[in-house]
Amino acid sequence: MSTLHCIKLNKELESLARAPYPGELGKRILENVSKEAWQMWLNHQTLLINENSLSLIDPNAQSYLKEQMEKYFFAADDLDNIKGYTPENG
């Protein structure tokens, strides 16, 4: 098991086994994002898809999700709010 300093969670954690997304963004995620943070993104992405009724075959939805993924990992203060969702206090 290899580890890295996760940019999202700001601690040393298990790294991903391979790039989870193609291209430069995938490489950047592989080098900076932990397995745990990636799973958190997948959960957040599911909320975005469901709450915004996105179709994954729609190129506009794909672009939106890519933009949100970049913001989630590399500019968290600029994320879109999810309508109808209140995070658990914890």
VMD Tcl script that builds the backbone (N, CA, C; Angstrom):
set m [mol new atoms 270]
animate dup $m
set s [atomselect $m all]
$s set {name element resname resid chain x y z} {
  {N N MET 1 A 0.843 -1.178 0.000}
  {CA C MET 1 A 0.000 0.000 0.000}
  {C C MET 1 A 0.890 1.244 0.000}
  {N N SER 2 A 0.695 2.106 -0.971}
  {CA C SER 2 A 1.445 3.359 -0.983}
  {C C SER 2 A 0.571 4.482 -0.427}
  {N N THR 3 A 1.234 5.502 0.066}
  {CA C THR 3 A 0.518 6.621 0.674}
  {C C THR 3 A 0.962 7.931 0.028}
  {N N LEU 4 A 0.184 8.966 0.303}
  {CA C LEU 4 A 0.517 10.313 -0.149}
  {C C LEU 4 A -0.088 11.305 0.821}
  {N N HIS 5 A 0.367 12.548 0.716}
  {CA C HIS 5 A -0.251 13.604 1.522}
  {C C HIS 5 A -1.451 14.108 0.733}
  {N N CYS 6 A -2.641 13.820 1.232}
  {CA C CYS 6 A -3.882 14.149 0.533}
  {C C CYS 6 A -4.160 15.645 0.620}
  {N N ILE 7 A -4.326 16.257 -0.547}
  {CA C ILE 7 A -4.592 17.693 -0.620}
  {C C ILE 7 A -5.961 18.047 -0.034}
  {N N LYS 8 A -6.911 17.136 -0.125}
  {CA C LYS 8 A -8.275 17.394 0.358}
  {C C LYS 8 A -8.369 17.242 1.878}
  {N N LEU 9 A -7.788 16.174 2.402}
  {CA C LEU 9 A -7.922 15.868 3.830}
  {C C LEU 9 A -6.716 16.312 4.656}
  {N N ASN 10 A -5.682 16.802 3.982}
  {CA C ASN 10 A -4.498 17.347 4.629}
  {C C ASN 10 A -3.841 16.379 5.612}
  {N N LYS 11 A -3.706 15.127 5.174}
  {CA C LYS 11 A -2.973 14.148 5.975}
  {C C LYS 11 A -2.482 13.017 5.084}
  {N N GLU 12 A -1.575 12.243 5.612}
  {CA C GLU 12 A -0.993 11.111 4.896}
  {C C GLU 12 A -1.997 9.960 4.890}
  {N N LEU 13 A -2.378 9.533 3.675}
  {CA C LEU 13 A -3.387 8.484 3.524}
  {C C LEU 13 A -3.046 7.579 2.352}
  {N N GLU 14 A -3.776 6.479 2.250}
  {CA C GLU 14 A -3.579 5.538 1.152}
  {C C GLU 14 A -3.885 6.213 -0.184}
  {N N SER 15 A -2.999 5.978 -1.143}
  {CA C SER 15 A -3.184 6.579 -2.467}
  {C C SER 15 A -4.070 5.698 -3.343}
  {N N LEU 16 A -4.544 6.271 -4.425}
  {CA C LEU 16 A -5.306 5.521 -5.418}
  {C C LEU 16 A -4.355 4.603 -6.179}
  {N N ALA 17 A -4.862 3.484 -6.668}
  {CA C ALA 17 A -4.034 2.536 -7.406}
  {C C ALA 17 A -3.751 3.016 -8.830}
  {N N ARG 18 A -4.687 3.774 -9.397}
  {CA C ARG 18 A -4.518 4.292 -10.763}
  {C C ARG 18 A -5.314 5.584 -10.897}
  {N N ALA 19 A -5.043 6.307 -11.956}
  {CA C ALA 19 A -5.757 7.566 -12.194}
  {C C ALA 19 A -7.245 7.283 -12.378}
  {N N PRO 20 A -8.104 7.971 -11.645}
  {CA C PRO 20 A -9.538 7.711 -11.719}
  {C C PRO 20 A -10.246 8.475 -12.832}
  {N N TYR 21 A -9.477 9.299 -13.550}
  {CA C TYR 21 A -10.050 10.146 -14.593}
  {C C TYR 21 A -8.973 10.316 -15.659}
  {N N PRO 22 A -9.346 10.437 -16.921}
  {CA C PRO 22 A -8.327 10.549 -17.972}
  {C C PRO 22 A -7.617 11.906 -17.988}
  {N N GLY 23 A -6.492 11.938 -18.664}
  {CA C GLY 23 A -5.791 13.190 -18.930}
  {C C GLY 23 A -5.048 13.779 -17.748}
  {N N GLU 24 A -4.745 15.064 -17.896}
  {CA C GLU 24 A -3.981 15.783 -16.875}
  {C C GLU 24 A -4.707 15.850 -15.537}
  {N N LEU 25 A -6.019 16.027 -15.572}
  {CA C LEU 25 A -6.772 16.082 -14.318}
  {C C LEU 25 A -6.652 14.757 -13.571}
  {N N GLY 26 A -6.760 13.650 -14.281}
  {CA C GLY 26 A -6.608 12.336 -13.651}
  {C C GLY 26 A -5.237 12.155 -13.030}
  {N N LYS 27 A -4.206 12.611 -13.739}
  {CA C LYS 27 A -2.838 12.528 -13.218}
  {C C LYS 27 A -2.700 13.375 -11.957}
  {N N ARG 28 A -3.265 14.566 -11.997}
  {CA C ARG 28 A -3.198 15.469 -10.835}
  {C C ARG 28 A -3.919 14.864 -9.630}
  {N N ILE 29 A -5.070 14.245 -9.877}
  {CA C ILE 29 A -5.811 13.587 -8.799}
  {C C ILE 29 A -5.006 12.419 -8.248}
  {N N LEU 30 A -4.452 11.590 -9.126}
  {CA C LEU 30 A -3.650 10.438 -8.697}
  {C C LEU 30 A -2.495 10.872 -7.801}
  {N N GLU 31 A -1.868 11.981 -8.123}
  {CA C GLU 31 A -0.693 12.448 -7.385}
  {C C GLU 31 A -1.020 13.197 -6.096}
  {N N ASN 32 A -2.269 13.659 -5.940}
  {CA C ASN 32 A -2.592 14.536 -4.809}
  {C C ASN 32 A -3.784 14.130 -3.952}
  {N N VAL 33 A -4.559 13.152 -4.404}
  {CA C VAL 33 A -5.819 12.821 -3.736}
  {C C VAL 33 A -5.783 11.382 -3.223}
  {N N SER 34 A -6.202 11.197 -1.979}
  {CA C SER 34 A -6.218 9.864 -1.379}
  {C C SER 34 A -7.436 9.062 -1.828}
  {N N LYS 35 A -7.347 7.777 -1.569}
  {CA C LYS 35 A -8.463 6.865 -1.850}
  {C C LYS 35 A -9.711 7.304 -1.077}
  {N N GLU 36 A -9.529 7.697 0.170}
  {CA C GLU 36 A -10.649 8.141 1.014}
  {C C GLU 36 A -11.308 9.403 0.448}
  {N N ALA 37 A -10.494 10.370 0.038}
  {CA C ALA 37 A -11.037 11.612 -0.525}
  {C C ALA 37 A -11.733 11.351 -1.854}
  {N N TRP 38 A -11.215 10.409 -2.643}
  {CA C TRP 38 A -11.873 10.064 -3.907}
  {C C TRP 38 A -13.259 9.481 -3.634}
  {N N GLN 39 A -13.358 8.632 -2.629}
  {CA C GLN 39 A -14.664 8.060 -2.277}
  {C C GLN 39 A -15.621 9.160 -1.820}
  {N N MET 40 A -15.105 10.135 -1.089}
  {CA C MET 40 A -15.934 11.269 -0.674}
  {C C MET 40 A -16.450 12.026 -1.899}
  {N N TRP 41 A -15.572 12.198 -2.906}
  {CA C TRP 41 A -16.002 12.861 -4.136}
  {C C TRP 41 A -17.114 12.066 -4.825}
  {N N LEU 42 A -16.964 10.746 -4.909}
  {CA C LEU 42 A -17.987 9.928 -5.566}
  {C C LEU 42 A -19.342 10.109 -4.889}
  {N N ASN 43 A -19.346 10.187 -3.574}
  {CA C ASN 43 A -20.596 10.427 -2.845}
  {C C ASN 43 A -21.152 11.817 -3.165}
  {N N HIS 44 A -20.277 12.813 -3.192}
  {CA C HIS 44 A -20.694 14.184 -3.508}
  {C C HIS 44 A -21.213 14.263 -4.949}
  {N N GLN 45 A -20.520 13.600 -5.851}
  {CA C GLN 45 A -20.931 13.581 -7.256}
  {C C GLN 45 A -22.323 12.966 -7.408}
  {N N THR 46 A -22.591 11.901 -6.662}
  {CA C THR 46 A -23.912 11.268 -6.700}
  {C C THR 46 A -24.989 12.255 -6.264}
  {N N LEU 47 A -24.702 13.023 -5.216}
  {CA C LEU 47 A -25.653 14.049 -4.772}
  {C C LEU 47 A -25.885 15.088 -5.866}
  {N N LEU 48 A -24.809 15.539 -6.508}
  {CA C LEU 48 A -24.940 16.512 -7.594}
  {C C LEU 48 A -25.801 15.965 -8.726}
  {N N ILE 49 A -25.549 14.728 -9.103}
  {CA C ILE 49 A -26.301 14.099 -10.193}
  {C C ILE 49 A -27.771 13.997 -9.832}
  {N N ASN 50 A -28.053 13.513 -8.639}
  {CA C ASN 50 A -29.443 13.305 -8.234}
  {C C ASN 50 A -30.192 14.615 -8.015}
  {N N GLU 51 A -29.598 15.531 -7.280}
  {CA C GLU 51 A -30.294 16.774 -6.938}
  {C C GLU 51 A -30.478 17.701 -8.133}
  {N N ASN 52 A -29.584 17.605 -9.122}
  {CA C ASN 52 A -29.684 18.448 -10.308}
  {C C ASN 52 A -30.254 17.697 -11.507}
  {N N SER 53 A -30.693 16.458 -11.283}
  {CA C SER 53 A -31.272 15.621 -12.344}
  {C C SER 53 A -30.385 15.600 -13.589}
  {N N LEU 54 A -29.094 15.333 -13.375}
  {CA C LEU 54 A -28.147 15.324 -14.486}
  {C C LEU 54 A -28.191 13.996 -15.234}
  {N N SER 55 A -28.025 14.068 -16.526}
  {CA C SER 55 A -27.898 12.882 -17.367}
  {C C SER 55 A -26.424 12.742 -17.739}
  {N N LEU 56 A -25.829 11.604 -17.427}
  {CA C LEU 56 A -24.401 11.424 -17.670}
  {C C LEU 56 A -24.051 11.317 -19.148}
  {N N ILE 57 A -25.039 11.184 -20.016}
  {CA C ILE 57 A -24.753 11.172 -21.452}
  {C C ILE 57 A -24.785 12.580 -22.050}
  {N N ASP 58 A -25.212 13.551 -21.263}
  {CA C ASP 58 A -25.269 14.945 -21.704}
  {C C ASP 58 A -23.877 15.577 -21.568}
  {N N PRO 59 A -23.289 16.044 -22.669}
  {CA C PRO 59 A -21.958 16.664 -22.597}
  {C C PRO 59 A -21.894 17.856 -21.633}
  {N N ASN 60 A -22.983 18.611 -21.508}
  {CA C ASN 60 A -23.003 19.730 -20.561}
  {C C ASN 60 A -22.924 19.235 -19.124}
  {N N ALA 61 A -23.600 18.135 -18.816}
  {CA C ALA 61 A -23.544 17.546 -17.476}
  {C C ALA 61 A -22.140 17.018 -17.195}
  {N N GLN 62 A -21.524 16.393 -18.192}
  {CA C GLN 62 A -20.159 15.885 -18.033}
  {C C GLN 62 A -19.184 17.026 -17.748}
  {N N SER 63 A -19.318 18.115 -18.490}
  {CA C SER 63 A -18.451 19.281 -18.276}
  {C C SER 63 A -18.668 19.877 -16.890}
  {N N TYR 64 A -19.924 19.962 -16.485}
  {CA C TYR 64 A -20.263 20.489 -15.161}
  {C C TYR 64 A -19.632 19.632 -14.058}
  {N N LEU 65 A -19.749 18.309 -14.184}
  {CA C LEU 65 A -19.189 17.422 -13.160}
  {C C LEU 65 A -17.667 17.501 -13.124}
  {N N LYS 66 A -17.035 17.624 -14.284}
  {CA C LYS 66 A -15.578 17.773 -14.319}
  {C C LYS 66 A -15.173 19.062 -13.607}
  {N N GLU 67 A -15.879 20.145 -13.901}
  {CA C GLU 67 A -15.603 21.432 -13.258}
  {C C GLU 67 A -15.784 21.329 -11.743}
  {N N GLN 68 A -16.854 20.680 -11.310}
  {CA C GLN 68 A -17.112 20.511 -9.878}
  {C C GLN 68 A -16.049 19.632 -9.223}
  {N N MET 69 A -15.566 18.597 -9.938}
  {CA C MET 69 A -14.514 17.733 -9.407}
  {C C MET 69 A -13.233 18.538 -9.192}
  {N N GLU 70 A -12.868 19.363 -10.163}
  {CA C GLU 70 A -11.676 20.204 -10.012}
  {C C GLU 70 A -11.826 21.139 -8.814}
  {N N LYS 71 A -12.981 21.740 -8.670}
  {CA C LYS 71 A -13.231 22.633 -7.537}
  {C C LYS 71 A -13.208 21.869 -6.217}
  {N N TYR 72 A -13.782 20.666 -6.194}
  {CA C TYR 72 A -13.869 19.856 -4.977}
  {C C TYR 72 A -12.475 19.582 -4.414}
  {N N PHE 73 A -11.541 19.256 -5.290}
  {CA C PHE 73 A -10.203 18.905 -4.822}
  {C C PHE 73 A -9.237 20.082 -4.752}
  {N N PHE 74 A -9.395 21.047 -5.630}
  {CA C PHE 74 A -8.355 22.057 -5.767}
  {C C PHE 74 A -8.811 23.493 -5.516}
  {N N ALA 75 A -10.110 23.722 -5.262}
  {CA C ALA 75 A -10.621 25.068 -4.963}
  {C C ALA 75 A -11.942 24.949 -4.214}
  {N N ALA 76 A -11.916 24.300 -3.068}
  {CA C ALA 76 A -13.134 23.910 -2.343}
  {C C ALA 76 A -14.057 25.070 -1.992}
  {N N ASP 77 A -13.530 26.269 -1.879}
  {CA C ASP 77 A -14.382 27.392 -1.491}
  {C C ASP 77 A -15.292 27.863 -2.625}
  {N N ASP 78 A -15.137 27.295 -3.809}
  {CA C ASP 78 A -15.906 27.722 -4.978}
  {C C ASP 78 A -16.915 26.660 -5.439}
  {N N LEU 79 A -17.223 25.686 -4.584}
  {CA C LEU 79 A -18.155 24.607 -4.941}
  {C C LEU 79 A -19.589 25.096 -5.014}
  {N N ASP 80 A -20.358 24.509 -5.917}
  {CA C ASP 80 A -21.794 24.782 -5.966}
  {C C ASP 80 A -22.477 24.121 -4.778}
  {N N ASN 81 A -23.473 24.781 -4.219}
  {CA C ASN 81 A -24.286 24.176 -3.167}
  {C C ASN 81 A -25.232 23.163 -3.791}
  {N N ILE 82 A -25.551 22.142 -3.039}
  {CA C ILE 82 A -26.495 21.133 -3.506}
  {C C ILE 82 A -27.856 21.493 -2.944}
  {N N LYS 83 A -28.792 21.785 -3.822}
  {CA C LYS 83 A -30.144 22.175 -3.407}
  {C C LYS 83 A -30.802 21.027 -2.653}
  {N N GLY 84 A -31.432 21.339 -1.550}
  {CA C GLY 84 A -32.178 20.333 -0.814}
  {C C GLY 84 A -31.334 19.414 0.044}
  {N N TYR 85 A -30.013 19.665 0.127}
  {CA C TYR 85 A -29.145 18.794 0.912}
  {C C TYR 85 A -28.562 19.576 2.074}
  {N N THR 86 A -28.661 19.011 3.265}
  {CA C THR 86 A -28.051 19.588 4.449}
  {C C THR 86 A -27.037 18.588 4.980}
  {N N PRO 87 A -25.734 18.960 5.019}
  {CA C PRO 87 A -24.729 18.024 5.511}
  {C C PRO 87 A -24.966 17.657 6.970}
  {N N GLU 88 A -24.587 16.431 7.313}
  {CA C GLU 88 A -24.695 15.986 8.705}
  {C C GLU 88 A -23.668 16.732 9.531}
  {N N ASN 89 A -24.030 17.096 10.742}
  {CA C ASN 89 A -23.058 17.690 11.659}
  {C C ASN 89 A -22.251 16.564 12.252}
  {N N GLY 90 A -20.943 16.760 12.222}
  {CA C GLY 90 A -20.276 15.640 12.763}
  {C C GLY 90 A -18.885 15.700 12.972}
}
mol reanalyze $m
mol bondsrecalc $m
mol representation Tube
mol addrep $m
